[in-house]
């Protein structure tokens, strides 16, 4: 990847990070608002249910009081006291409502200030991000200024590529030398085989020459015997003297020719002996060449082993490349999954906004209903304790709001530190991406080099096949020559048989032998040429072996560099694994936070159930208090009825009944005086328990 593309990718990543931070802040605000609204809704629902129940009880009590007869003076005094206490409670409730409204306004002001401070902090964060972008632009300008230096580095890299190309050429030469060494080995084997065949043929020729020499000796002996016979028969054949003289002349001529041929045979024998010595020297040279070839074979085996190890390392590098590509694919999939999570979060935000709007509407409706019910609840005496508890809760909420502000400031500092850490991580990741890109380019170059080397190997194999075909053709020609030599040997044997009978056939055979000797000389010259070629090939092989040793040294240096690069790869992989572990730990901490939030939700649900149970118990106690009030009213009506009855009765009966009434009526009056206050205190205590 190019540097501007990387810069674009980094900018897009930073923009996405900013959007994520904004979404997280927005989600946190929404969650806080939802928590506050749910608490207010629960409190309002509790107040609504309490006021409903109290209104129903009050109406029921009023209906019952309306159905009962006129109350006594004590009950009226108690009612007056209750009304005065009610008025005082109403006044206190109004003061409590005013205090609550003032506290709510303070809380609203505090929340507004907190939101403004948060917005200011967010604006500051955005300004800092803009400054960071400016710094990034400056960095890009610096990178453009450093582009010239990079071009110089590219030139150095081109030089390095040229050197690598020369190294690849050396590898090709090494492979060519290997092929030539194999060809030379094959040619040496063929030469050995040809030398053996030539030696065998020379031995046959030597045997044939020895046989011919024996035959010539026998012929000379016979010739001498014939001369002696001619000398003995000279006297007998005077008539044929002239013919004998002519025959003698011819004999002298033939003897001269035979002497010449004998001298030539001696020269040939000497040359054959020198050739034999030369062949022995060549055999020694061939044995030395075989030893050198064995050494070169061992070296080539070692080189092949090193090449196989290099190939194994190449395969491992390719496997590591595939693993890196798989990891890149996994990272791309994770990015897609994160984008999908972002979309789901945005949808959830939209649904939460809709739910918030519904909750706000419900809240406004509840506020209207609460305002209506507060007017009715002002008549009840238990509202005082509830208002005091509301005041305490509002103070606690105010304290919670201040604590939340301090926490928000702490979270802002944490977010700034996290943003700095994220920037550092982004820089590290960008550097890692550059390293991976450079490594991938290097591996691709090596792959191309290896492909070119494989193509060169294929070309060398094709050349070797062609040379093998040529060698096969040469072998066929040599076999044909061998057959020709065998046929000529058979002819020579036939001629040797006919030499004993006819001199003319001997002369013809000598001419044939001269021709054969010329052919042998030509073959020997060819052998000399081949031996010279073998010498030149040996010198070339030595030079090739020296070059191979140099190439092996360079290949070992390459192996050392590749091992260093593999160690760097292992360290980079370890860093990536550590980062993955850190991400896993972050995910685990988030899951733990989610579990804690779920536990808090479960605790809130249990608290809600407990409050419902308390409400049911309070309802039961209030019903008991209402029954006690009914009993009191019944007792007061019964006391009035007894008093009227006593006034209408006689004096004696009054005297008789005064003492029990005196003993009884004060207790009733005490009960009448104490029971309403006790019921009020009990109801107040119950209301105090119900308030959160």
C-alpha positions in Angstrom: 0.0 0.0 0.0 1.1 3.6 -0.7 1.6 6.2 2.1 -1.4 8.4 1.0 -3.7 5.4 1.0 -2.5 4.5 4.5 -3.1 8.1 5.6 -6.6 7.9 4.2 -7.2 4.7 6.1 -5.9 6.1 9.3 -8.2 9.2 8.9 -11.2 7.0 8.3 -10.3 5.0 11.3 -10.0 8.1 13.5 -13.4 9.4 12.2 -14.9 6.0 13.1 -13.3 6.1 16.5 -14.8 9.6 17.1 -18.2 8.4 16.0 -17.9 5.5 18.4 -16.9 7.8 21.3 -19.9 10.1 20.5 -22.2 7.1 20.4 -20.9 5.8 23.7 -21.3 9.2 25.4 -24.8 9.5 23.9 -25.6 6.0 25.2 -24.3 6.8 28.7 -26.4 10.0 28.8 -29.5 8.1 27.6 -28.9 5.4 30.2 -28.5 7.9 33.0 -31.7 9.7 31.8 -33.5 6.4 31.7 -32.4 5.5 35.2 -33.5 8.9 36.6 -36.9 8.7 34.7 -37.5 5.1 35.9 -36.8 6.1 39.5 -39.1 9.1 39.2 -41.7 7.0 37.6 -41.5 4.4 40.4 -41.7 7.1 43.1 -44.7 8.7 41.3 -46.4 5.4 40.9 -46.0 4.7 44.6 -47.3 8.1 45.5 -50.2 7.7 43.1 -51.2 4.3 44.6 -50.8 5.6 48.2 -52.9 8.7 47.5 -55.5 6.5 45.8 -55.7 4.2 48.7 -55.8 7.1 51.2 -58.6 8.9 49.2 -60.6 5.7 49.1 -60.2 5.3 52.8 -61.0 8.9 53.5 -64.2 8.7 51.4 -65.2 5.5 53.0 -64.6 7.0 56.4 -66.6 10.1 55.5 -69.5 7.9 54.2 -69.5 5.9 57.4 -69.3 9.0 59.5 -72.2 10.5 57.6 -74.3 7.4 58.2 -73.5 7.4 62.0 -75.5 9.6 64.5 -74.1 12.9 65.8 -70.8 12.6 67.5 -70.2 13.6 71.0 -68.4 16.7 72.2 -65.2 14.7 72.9 -65.3 13.4 69.3 -65.9 16.9 68.0 -62.9 18.2 70.0 -60.8 15.3 68.7 -61.9 16.1 65.1 -61.1 19.8 65.7 -57.7 18.8 66.9 -57.3 16.5 63.9 -58.4 19.4 61.5 -55.9 21.8 63.1 -53.2 19.2 62.8 -54.4 18.6 59.2 -54.1 22.3 58.4 -50.6 22.4 59.9 -49.7 19.3 58.0 -51.1 20.9 54.8 -49.0 24.0 55.5 -45.9 21.8 56.1 -46.7 19.8 53.0 -46.9 23.0 51.0 -43.6 24.1 52.4 -42.2 20.7 51.6 -43.5 20.9 48.0 -41.9 24.3 47.6 -38.7 23.0 49.0 -39.0 20.0 46.7 -39.6 22.3 43.7 -36.6 24.4 44.6 -34.5 21.3 45.0 -35.7 20.0 41.7 -34.8 23.4 40.1 -31.4 23.2 41.7 -31.0 19.6 40.4 -32.1 20.7 37.0 -29.6 23.6 37.1 -26.9 21.2 38.2 -27.7 18.8 35.5 -27.8 21.6 32.9 -24.4 22.8 34.1 -23.1 19.2 34.1 -24.4 18.8 30.5 -22.8 22.1 29.5 -19.5 21.1 31.0 -19.7 17.8 29.3 -20.5 19.5 26.0 -17.6 21.9 26.6 -15.3 18.9 27.3 -16.6 17.2 24.2 -15.9 20.3 22.2 -12.5 20.5 23.7 -11.9 16.9 22.8 -13.0 17.6 19.2 -10.7 20.7 19.1 -7.9 18.5 20.3 -8.7 15.9 17.6 -8.7 18.7 15.0 -5.2 19.7 16.3 -4.2 16.1 16.1 -5.4 16.1 12.5 -3.4 19.2 11.8 -0.3 17.5 13.3 -1.0 14.5 11.1 -1.1 16.8 8.1 2.2 18.3 9.2 3.5 14.7 9.5 2.4 14.0 6.0 4.2 17.1 4.7 7.3 15.9 6.5 6.8 12.5 4.9 6.6 14.2 1.5 9.9 16.0 2.3 11.4 12.6 3.2 10.1 11.2 -0.1 13.4 12.1 -1.7 15.3 10.1 0.9 12.9 7.2 0.3 13.7 7.5 -3.4 17.3 7.2 -2.6 16.4 4.2 -0.4 14.5 2.8 -3.4 17.6 3.2 -5.5 19.5 1.3 -2.9 16.8 -1.3 -3.0 17.1 -1.5 -6.8 20.8 -2.1 -6.3 20.0 -4.8 -3.8 17.6 -6.3 -6.4 20.3 -6.3 -8.9 22.6 -8.0 -6.5 19.8 -10.5 -5.8 19.5 -11.0 -9.6 23.2 -11.7 -9.8 22.8 -14.1 -6.9 19.9 -15.8 -8.8 22.2 -15.9 -11.9 24.8 -17.5 -9.8 22.2 -20.0 -8.6 21.4 -20.6 -12.3 25.1 -21.1 -13.0 25.2 -23.5 -10.1 22.4 -25.4 -11.5 24.0 -25.3 -14.9 27.2 -26.6 -13.4 25.3 -29.3 -11.7 23.8 -30.3 -15.0 27.2 -30.1 -16.7 28.7 -32.1 -13.9 26.1 -34.8 -14.4 26.7 -34.6 -18.1 30.4 -34.9 -17.6 29.9 -37.8 -15.2 27.8 -39.4 -17.9 30.4 -38.6 -20.5 33.2 -39.9 -18.3 31.3 -43.1 -17.8 30.9 -43.3 -21.6 34.5 -42.5 -22.1 35.5 -45.2 -19.6 33.3 -47.6 -21.5 34.8 -46.5 -24.8 38.3 -46.7 -23.4 37.6 -50.2 -22.2 36.3 -51.1 -25.6 39.2 -49.5 -27.4 41.6 -51.3 -25.0 39.9 -54.5 -25.8 40.1 -53.7 -29.5 43.7 -52.7 -29.2 44.4 -56.0 -27.4 42.7 -57.8 -30.3 44.7 -55.7 -32.7 47.9 -56.5 -30.8 47.1 -60.2 -30.9 46.4 -59.9 -34.6 49.6 -58.0 -35.2 51.6 -60.6 -33.3 49.9 -63.4 -35.3 50.8 -61.4 -38.5 54.4 -61.0 -37.3 54.6 -64.8 -36.6 53.2 -65.4 -40.1 55.7 -63.0 -41.6 58.5 -64.8 -39.7 57.2 -68.1 -41.0 57.0 -66.6 -44.5 60.5 -65.3 -44.2 61.7 -68.7 -43.0 59.9 -70.3 -45.9 61.4 -67.7 -48.1 64.9 -68.4 -46.9 64.2 -72.1 -47.3 63.0 -71.4 -50.9 66.2 -69.4 -51.5 68.3 -72.3 -50.3 66.2 -74.6 -52.5 66.7 -72.3 -55.4 70.4 -72.3 -54.8 70.3 -76.1 -54.7 68.3 -76.2 -57.8 70.4 -73.5 -59.8 72.4 -76.2 -61.2 69.4 -78.1 -62.2 67.5 -75.1 -63.7 70.1 -73.3 -65.9 67.4 -72.9 -68.4 65.2 -71.0 -66.1 68.0 -68.7 -64.8 66.7 -65.7 -66.7 63.4 -66.2 -65.2 64.9 -66.8 -61.8 66.9 -63.5 -62.2 63.7 -61.7 -63.0 62.1 -63.4 -60.1 65.1 -62.4 -57.9 64.7 -58.8 -58.9 61.1 -59.1 -58.1 62.0 -60.8 -54.9 64.5 -58.1 -54.0 61.9 -55.5 -54.7 59.4 -57.4 -52.6 62.0 -57.8 -49.9 62.7 -54.1 -49.9 59.0 -53.5 -49.6 58.8 -56.1 -46.9 61.6 -54.4 -45.1 59.8 -51.1 -45.4 56.7 -52.7 -44.2 58.6 -54.3 -41.3 60.1 -50.9 -40.4 56.6 -49.4 -40.6 55.3 -52.2 -38.5 58.1 -51.5 -36.0 57.2 -47.8 -36.0 53.5 -48.8 -35.5 54.4 -51.1 -32.7 56.4 -48.3 -31.0 53.5 -45.9 -31.5 51.1 -48.6 -30.2 53.4 -48.9 -27.1 53.5 -45.2 -26.6 49.7 -45.1 -27.1 49.4 -47.9 -24.5 51.5 -45.8 -22.1 49.4 -42.8 -23.0 46.2 -44.9 -22.4 47.6 -46.0 -19.0 48.3 -42.3 -18.2 44.8 -41.5 -19.3 43.5 -44.3 -17.1 45.3 -42.8 -14.2 43.9 -39.4 -15.1 40.4 -40.9 -15.4 40.8 -42.5 -12.0 41.8 -39.1 -10.6 38.9 -37.6 -12.4 36.6 -40.2 -10.9 37.9 -39.4 -7.4 37.3 -35.7 -8.1 33.9 -36.6 -9.5 33.1 -38.5 -6.3 34.2 -35.6 -4.2 32.1 -33.3 -6.4 29.2 -35.8 -6.0 29.5 -35.5 -2.2 29.6 -31.8 -2.5 26.6 -31.8 -4.8 24.8 -34.0 -2.4 25.5 -31.6 0.4 24.4 -28.7 -1.8 21.3 -30.6 -2.7 20.6 -31.2 1.0 21.1 -27.5 1.7 18.8 -26.7 -1.3 16.1 -29.0 0.1 16.4 -27.3 3.5 16.1 -23.9 1.7 13.0 -25.2 0.0 11.6 -26.4 3.3 12.2 -23.0 4.7 10.5 -21.5 1.7 7.5 -23.7 2.2 7.4 -22.6 5.8 7.6 -19.0 4.8 4.7 -19.6 2.4 2.7 -21.2 5.1 3.4 -18.3 7.4 2.3 -16.0 4.6 -1.0 -17.9 4.3 -1.4 -17.6 8.0 -0.9 -13.9 7.8 -3.4 -13.6 5.0 -5.9 -15.7 7.1 -5.3 -13.3 10.0 -5.9 -10.3 7.8 -9.2 -11.9 6.6 -10.2 -12.5 10.2 -9.4 -8.9 11.1 -11.5 -7.8 8.1 -14.4 -10.0 9.3 -14.0 -8.5 12.8 -14.2 -5.0 11.4 -17.4 -6.0 9.5 -18.8 -7.5 12.7 -18.0 -4.3 14.6 -19.7 -2.2 11.8 -22.8 -4.5 12.2 -22.7 -3.9 16.0 -22.5 -0.2 15.3 -25.6 -0.4 13.2 -27.4 -2.4 15.9 -26.3 0.1 18.5 -27.7 3.0 16.3 -31.0 1.1 16.0 -31.1 0.5 19.7 -30.4 4.2 20.2 -33.4 5.0 18.0 -35.6 2.6 19.9 -34.4 4.1 23.2 -35.1 7.6 21.9 -38.6 6.5 21.1 -39.0 4.8 24.5 -37.7 8.0 26.1 -40.3 10.1 24.3 -43.0 7.7 25.4 -41.6 7.8 29.0 -41.5 11.6 28.8 -45.2 11.7 27.7 -46.0 9.2 30.5 -44.1 11.4 32.9 -46.0 14.5 31.9 -49.3 12.6 32.2 -48.2 11.3 35.6 -47.2 14.8 36.7 -50.7 16.1 35.8 -52.3 13.3 37.7 -50.0 13.8 40.6 -50.8 17.5 40.7 -54.5 16.6 40.8 -54.0 14.0 43.5 -51.7 16.2 45.6 -54.6 18.6 46.1 -56.7 15.7 47.5 -53.7 14.2 49.4 -53.3 17.6 51.2 -56.3 16.6 53.3 -54.5 13.5 54.6 -52.2 13.7 57.6 -49.7 11.1 56.5 -48.4 13.3 53.6 -46.2 15.2 56.1 -43.9 12.3 56.7 -43.9 11.5 53.0 -42.9 15.1 52.1 -40.1 15.0 54.7 -38.9 11.8 53.2 -39.2 13.4 49.7 -37.1 16.2 50.9 -34.4 13.8 52.3 -34.5 11.9 49.0 -34.1 15.1 47.1 -31.1 16.0 49.2 -29.7 12.6 48.5 -30.4 13.0 44.8 -28.6 16.4 44.9 -25.6 14.7 46.6 -25.8 11.9 44.0 -25.8 14.5 41.2 -22.7 16.2 42.7 -21.0 12.8 43.0 -22.0 12.0 39.4 -20.5 15.3 38.3 -17.2 14.4 40.0 -17.4 10.9 38.5 -18.1 12.4 35.0 -15.0 14.6 35.4 -12.9 11.5 36.4 -14.4 9.6 33.4 -13.4 12.5 31.1 -9.8 12.4 32.3 -9.9 8.6 31.8 -11.3 9.1 28.3 -8.5 11.5 27.5 -5.9 9.0 28.7 -7.7 6.2 26.8 -7.7 8.4 23.6 -3.9 9.0 24.0 -3.4 5.2 24.4 -5.6 4.5 21.4 -3.6 6.9 19.3 -0.4 5.2 20.4 -1.9 1.8 19.5 -3.0 3.2 16.1 0.5 4.4 15.4 1.9 1.0 16.5 -0.7 -0.8 14.2 0.2 1.5 11.3 3.9 0.6 11.8 3.0 -3.1 12.0 0.9 -2.8 8.8 3.9 -1.2 7.0 6.2 -4.0 8.2 3.7 -6.6 7.0 3.4 -4.9 3.6 7.2 -4.8 3.2 7.5 -8.4 4.3 4.8 -9.5 1.8 6.5 -7.6 -1.0 9.8 -9.3 -0.1 8.2 -12.7 -0.1 6.5 -12.1 -3.4 9.9 -11.1 -4.9 11.4 -14.3 -3.5 8.5 -16.3 -5.0 9.1 -14.7 -8.4 12.8 -15.5 -8.1 12.0 -19.1 -7.2 9.6 -19.3 -10.2 12.3 -18.0 -12.5 14.7 -20.5 -11.0 12.2 -23.3 -11.6 11.8 -22.2 -15.2 15.6 -22.2 -15.7 15.6 -25.7 -14.2 13.1 -26.8 -16.8 15.2 -25.3 -19.6 18.2 -27.1 -18.2 16.3 -30.4 -18.1 15.2 -29.9 -21.8 18.9 -29.2 -22.7 19.9 -32.3 -20.8 17.3 -34.4 -22.7 18.7 -33.1 -26.0 22.2 -33.9 -24.9 21.1 -37.4 -23.9 19.6 -37.9 -27.4 22.8 -36.7 -29.0 24.8 -39.1 -26.8 22.5 -41.9 -27.8 23.1 -41.1 -31.4 26.8 -41.1 -30.8 26.6 -44.5 -29.1 24.6 -45.9 -32.0 27.3 -44.6 -34.4 30.0 -46.2 -32.2 28.1 -49.5 -32.2 28.0 -49.3 -36.0 31.7 -48.6 -36.1 32.2 -51.6 -33.8 30.3 -53.8 -36.1 32.4 -52.5 -39.0 35.6 -53.2 -37.1 34.3 -56.7 -36.4 33.6 -57.3 -40.1 37.0 -55.9 -40.9 38.7 -58.2 -38.4 37.0 -61.2 -40.0 38.2 -60.0 -43.4 41.7 -59.7 -42.0 41.6 -63.2 -40.8 40.5 -64.5 -44.2 43.3 -62.5 -45.8 45.8 -64.0 -43.3 44.6 -67.5 -44.4 45.1 -66.6 -48.1 48.5 -65.0 -47.5 50.1 -68.4 -47.0 49.2 -69.4 -50.5 49.6 -66.3 -52.6 52.1 -63.4 -52.4 49.8 -61.1 -54.3 47.2 -61.7 -51.7 49.9 -60.9 -49.0 50.6 -57.6 -50.8 46.9 -56.8 -50.9 46.5 -57.7 -47.3 49.5 -55.4 -46.5 47.8 -52.5 -48.3 44.6 -53.4 -46.4 46.6 -53.3 -43.2 48.0 -49.9 -44.1 44.5 -48.7 -44.6 43.5 -50.2 -41.2 46.5 -48.6 -39.6 45.6 -45.3 -41.0 42.0 -45.8 -39.6 43.6 -46.7 -36.2 45.7 -43.6 -36.3 42.6 -41.5 -37.1 40.8 -43.2 -34.2 43.8 -42.6 -31.9 43.8 -38.9 -32.9 40.1 -38.8 -32.2 40.8 -40.3 -28.8 43.5 -37.7 -28.2 41.0 -35.0 -29.1 38.5 -36.5 -26.7 41.1 -36.7 -23.9 41.9 -33.0 -24.5 38.2 -32.3 -24.3 38.1 -34.2 -21.0 41.0 -32.2 -19.7 39.2 -28.9 -20.6 36.0 -30.2 -19.0 37.9 -31.1 -15.8 39.3 -27.6 -15.6 35.9 -26.2 -16.2 34.5 -28.5 -13.5 37.1 -27.3 -11.1 36.2 -23.7 -11.8 32.5 -24.6 -11.4 33.2 -26.3 -8.1 35.0 -23.1 -6.9 32.0 -21.0 -8.0 29.7 -23.5 -6.3 31.6 -23.1 -3.1 31.2 -19.3 -3.3 27.5 -19.7 -4.1 27.1 -22.0 -1.1 28.7 -19.4 1.2 26.3 -16.8 -0.1 23.4 -19.1 0.3 24.4 -19.8 3.9 24.5 -16.0 4.5 21.0 -15.9 3.0 19.9 -18.7 5.3 21.3 -16.7 8.3 19.4 -13.6 7.2 16.2 -15.7 6.7 16.6 -17.1 10.2 16.9 -13.6 11.6 13.8 -12.5 9.6 11.9 -15.6 11.0 12.9 -14.6 14.5 11.6 -11.0 13.8 8.3 -12.6 12.5 8.0 -14.7 15.7 8.4 -11.5 17.8 5.8 -9.7 15.7 3.4 -12.6 16.1 4.0 -12.6 19.9 3.1 -8.9 19.9 -0.1 -9.6 17.9 -1.0 -12.4 20.3 -0.5 -10.1 23.3 -2.7 -7.5 21.7 -5.4 -10.1 21.1 -5.2 -11.2 24.7 -5.6 -7.5 25.8 -8.7 -7.3 23.6 -10.0 -10.5 25.1 -9.4 -9.1 28.6 -11.3 -5.9 27.6 -14.2 -8.0 26.3 -14.2 -10.0 29.6 -14.3 -6.8 31.7 -17.2 -5.5 29.6 -19.1 -8.8 30.1 -18.4 -8.6 33.8 -19.8 -5.0 33.8 -22.9 -6.3 32.0 -23.3 -9.0 34.5 -23.0 -6.5 37.3 -25.7 -4.3 35.7 -28.0 -7.3 35.4 -27.4 -8.1 39.0 -28.3 -4.5 39.8 -31.5 -4.8 37.8 -32.4 -8.0 39.6 -31.8 -6.2 42.9 -34.0 -3.3 41.8 -36.7 -5.8 40.9 -36.4 -7.4 44.4 -36.6 -4.0 46.0 -39.7 -3.3 43.9 -41.3 -6.6 45.1 -40.4 -5.7 48.7 -42.0 -2.2 48.4 -45.1 -3.9 47.0 -45.2 -6.2 50.0 -44.8 -3.2 52.3 -47.6 -1.4 50.5 -49.9 -4.4 51.1 -48.9 -4.5 54.8 -49.6 -0.7 55.1 -53.0 -1.2 53.5 -53.8 -3.9 56.0 -52.7 -1.7 58.9 -54.6 1.3 57.6 -57.7 -0.9 57.3 -57.1 -1.9 61.0 -56.8 1.8 61.9 -60.1 2.5 60.1 -61.8 -0.3 62.0 -60.4 1.2 65.3 -61.9 4.6 64.3 -65.2 2.9 63.6 -65.1 1.2 67.0 -64.4 4.6 68.6 -67.3 6.2 66.9 -69.6 3.3 67.9 -68.3 3.7 71.5 -68.9 7.4 71.6 -72.5 7.0 70.3 -73.1 4.3 72.9 -71.8 6.6 75.7 -74.2 9.3 74.6 -77.1 6.9 74.6 -76.2 5.7 78.1 -75.9 9.3 79.3 -79.4 10.1 78.0 -80.8 7.0 79.5 -79.2 7.8 82.9 -80.7 11.4 82.9 -84.2 9.9 82.3 -83.8 7.4 85.1 -84.5 7.9 88.9 -82.1 9.6 91.3 -81.4 6.3 93.1 -80.4 4.7 90.0 -78.2 7.6 89.1 -76.5 7.3 92.5 -76.1 3.7 92.1 -74.7 3.9 88.6 -72.5 7.0 89.0 -69.6 5.2 90.5 -69.2 2.7 87.6 -69.7 5.4 85.1 -67.1 7.5 86.8 -64.9 4.6 86.9 -65.6 3.6 83.3 -66.1 6.9 81.5 -62.6 8.3 82.0 -61.1 5.2 80.6 -63.4 5.6 77.6 -62.5 9.2 77.3 -58.8 8.3 77.5 -59.3 5.8 74.9 -61.1 8.4 72.8 -58.4 10.9 73.4 -55.5 8.5 72.8 -56.7 6.2 70.1 -56.9 8.8 67.2 -53.4 10.1 67.9 -52.1 6.6 68.1 -53.7 5.8 64.8 -52.2 8.9 63.3 -48.8 8.1 64.6 -49.1 4.6 63.3 -50.1 5.8 59.9 -47.3 8.3 59.8 -44.8 5.7 60.8 -46.1 3.4 58.1 -45.8 6.1 55.5 -42.3 6.9 56.6 -41.4 3.2 56.1 -42.9 3.2 52.6 -41.0 6.1 51.3 -37.8 5.1 49.4 
